[in-house]
């Protein structure tokens, strides 16, 4: 399988937006950060922001999930003996970088861990579990926004369903999505 290469310009723009978000959140509570302040700090246009993200929450969840993924990947490659007195450097770095943005993580995780960041990390874990079982881990495209994002998995009234992440609308029960 050939890996899809990301446009380097898009990657740079998303990186600038991510850095700007973390800088803004270090100085203000997440609820006081605006798209206007963010794009000004990142030196990109408002339309560029919306080309990459549906809203601030989507950007914040993506940025924080990337940081958590990097920490987990670093821990997986660490080959030392686990000991509370000498934790892995990657874990120390993660918690050191986490402190100035604790409010952002707290908001994104929600009181029960089911907030936007929790959903992204849960989806990552579900994909890893599917891959480990040899099952397909490709998430279906959203029929309402096919070029924007895939559907996400959710549980609604004790039923697993595919949901449009932008509108929150349940599209179909998992296993009953119409094929094209």
C-alpha positions in Angstrom: 0.0 0.0 0.0 1.4 3.4 -0.9 1.3 6.1 1.7 -0.5 9.3 0.8 1.9 12.2 1.0 0.4 15.4 2.5 0.9 18.7 0.6 3.8 20.4 2.5 2.0 23.7 2.3 -1.0 22.4 4.0 1.1 20.7 6.7 3.0 24.0 7.3 -0.3 25.9 7.6 -1.8 23.4 10.0 1.5 23.5 12.1 1.3 27.3 12.2 -2.4 27.2 13.3 -1.5 24.6 16.0 1.4 26.6 17.4 -0.8 29.7 17.4 -3.5 27.8 19.3 -1.1 26.6 22.0 0.4 30.1 22.3 -3.1 31.7 22.6 -4.2 29.1 25.2 -1.1 29.6 27.2 -2.2 33.2 27.7 -6.0 32.9 27.8 -8.5 30.3 28.9 -9.6 28.2 25.9 -13.1 29.7 25.9 -11.6 33.2 25.3 -9.6 32.2 22.2 -11.1 33.4 19.0 -10.6 32.5 15.4 -9.7 36.1 14.7 -6.9 36.1 17.3 -5.7 32.8 16.2 -5.4 33.6 12.5 -3.8 36.9 13.3 -1.1 35.1 15.4 -0.6 32.4 12.8 -0.5 35.0 10.0 -3.0 33.2 7.8 -6.4 34.2 6.5 -9.7 33.3 8.2 -10.8 31.4 5.0 -7.5 29.4 5.3 -8.4 28.4 8.8 -11.8 27.1 7.7 -10.3 25.3 4.8 -8.5 23.1 7.3 -10.8 23.0 10.3 -14.5 23.2 10.9 -14.0 25.3 14.1 -11.7 25.9 17.0 -12.7 22.7 18.7 -11.7 20.7 15.7 -8.3 22.4 15.6 -7.8 22.0 19.3 -8.7 18.3 19.3 -6.4 17.6 16.4 -3.4 19.5 17.9 -3.8 17.9 21.4 -4.4 14.4 19.9 -1.1 14.8 17.9 0.7 15.7 21.1 -0.7 12.7 22.9 0.1 10.4 20.0 3.7 11.7 19.9 4.1 11.0 23.6 2.6 7.5 23.3 4.8 6.7 20.3 7.9 7.9 22.2 7.0 5.7 25.2 6.5 2.7 22.9 10.0 3.2 21.6 11.6 3.7 25.0 13.7 0.7 26.1 14.4 1.5 29.7 13.2 -0.2 32.9 10.0 1.4 34.2 10.6 3.0 37.6 8.8 5.9 39.3 12.1 7.5 40.2 13.4 7.5 36.6 10.4 7.9 34.3 11.1 7.9 30.5 12.2 11.3 29.1 9.3 11.3 26.7 6.8 11.1 29.6 8.6 14.0 31.5 8.5 16.1 28.3 4.9 15.4 27.8 3.8 16.4 31.3 6.1 19.5 31.2 4.5 20.6 28.0 1.1 19.8 29.3 1.1 22.1 32.3 0.7 25.4 30.4 -2.2 24.0 28.5 -4.0 22.0 31.2 -7.2 24.0 30.8 -7.3 23.2 27.1 -6.9 19.5 27.7 -9.4 19.5 30.5 -12.0 21.2 28.2 -11.3 18.9 25.3 -11.5 15.7 27.5 -14.7 16.8 29.3 -15.6 15.5 32.8 -15.9 11.8 31.7 -13.2 11.7 29.0 -15.8 11.7 26.2 -15.1 15.2 24.9 -13.7 16.0 21.5 -10.1 14.8 22.4 -11.4 11.7 24.1 -13.4 10.8 20.9 -10.4 11.3 18.7 -8.2 9.1 20.9 -10.9 6.5 21.3 -11.2 6.4 17.5 -7.4 5.9 17.2 -7.6 3.0 19.7 -10.5 1.5 17.7 -8.5 1.7 14.5 -5.5 0.1 16.2 -7.7 -2.7 17.6 -9.2 -3.4 14.1 -5.7 -3.5 12.5 -4.5 -5.9 15.2 -7.4 -8.2 14.3 -6.6 -7.9 10.6 -9.9 -6.1 10.0 -10.3 -3.1 7.8 -9.7 0.2 9.7 -10.9 2.5 7.0 -13.6 4.8 8.2 -16.3 5.6 5.7 -16.5 9.0 4.1 -19.4 11.3 5.3 -22.1 11.3 2.6 -23.0 14.9 3.4 -19.4 16.1 3.2 -17.5 13.4 1.2 -14.3 15.5 0.6 -14.1 17.0 4.1 -14.0 14.2 6.7 -14.9 10.5 7.4 -17.7 9.5 9.6 -17.0 8.8 13.3 -18.3 6.0 15.4 -20.6 6.8 18.3 -23.1 5.1 20.6 -26.6 6.5 20.6 -29.3 5.0 22.8 -27.3 1.8 23.2 -26.7 1.5 19.4 -23.4 1.9 17.6 -23.8 4.3 14.7 -21.8 6.3 12.1 -22.1 10.0 12.8 -21.2 13.1 10.7 -18.7 14.9 13.0 -19.7 18.3 11.6 -23.4 18.1 12.1 -23.6 15.3 14.7 -26.3 13.6 12.6 -26.4 9.8 12.8 -26.1 8.4 9.3 -26.6 4.7 9.8 -26.1 1.9 12.3 -22.6 0.4 12.1 -22.8 -2.5 9.8 -25.8 -1.1 7.9 -24.1 1.7 6.0 -25.3 1.5 2.3 -22.4 0.7 0.0 -21.9 2.7 -3.2 
